[in-house]
Amino acid sequence: MLRKMVVLLVMLSLVLALTSICLAAEKPLGDITNANDVISKVFTGRTLDPIEGIWVRDENRVIAMVKSSVVYPN
């Protein structure tokens, strides 16, 4: 019983330690309030790949797909 508790405690602490890294995210493009901000900051002045763009499913769900090399240049 003690061994099971120790294994469970170690596993939970590892899961917590490894997932906490992904919980915080920075804003590489600053504060974006609407689709026009994304267009002016990311999509203007370059040729887009077929996957890149802004999709609007409804007024509450707007999705923007951007290549990571644009957001995090080397």
N, C-alpha and C positions, 0 to 999 in steps of 0.2 A: 504494500500500500504506500509506503514511504517513497519507494522508487518511482511509482506512478506519479505521485505528487511532484517530485523533483523534475521528472521528465516533462510534465505538463507546465511547470513553472518556467523551465528553460525554453521550451517551445514558445510559450506565450511571450516571453521577454524578447526572443529573437524576432518573432513576427512584429511585435510592437517597434522594435529598434529598426527593422528594415523598412517598414511601411511609413514610419514617421519622416523619412527622407523625402518621400513623394508628396507629403501633405502640403508643404509650403511651395508656392510657385511665384516667381517674380513676374513683373509685367514688362517684357522686353520692348513693347511698342508704346508704353505709357498708358494713360487712361484713354480708352476708346469708348465712345458713347453711342456711335451709330455706324452704319455701313459706309457712309461717306468718309469717315475717318480712316477706315481700313483701306478704302480705295486710294485715298490720297497718300497714305503712308507706305503701302505695300505694293499695290498693283500698278501704279502710274509709272510710265517710262520704261517698261520692259515687256517682253513677250511672255505670256503665261503658258504654263503647261496645261494640258486638257483637264487635269484634276483640279487645278486651282480656280478659285472663284468664290462667289457668295451665293448660297442657296437659301431661299426663304420657304420654309414649310408652312408656317402660319405666322401671325403677327408676334407670337411669343417665342418662336424658334427660328433664329437666323444663324446659319453656320457659315463660317469662312474657312477655307482650306488654303494654306500657305506653305510653301516649301520651307523647311527649317534652315536652309542655307541663306534664305533671305532675312530671316529674323535673327539668326546667329551667324553672321559672316566670319570667315577665318581671318 
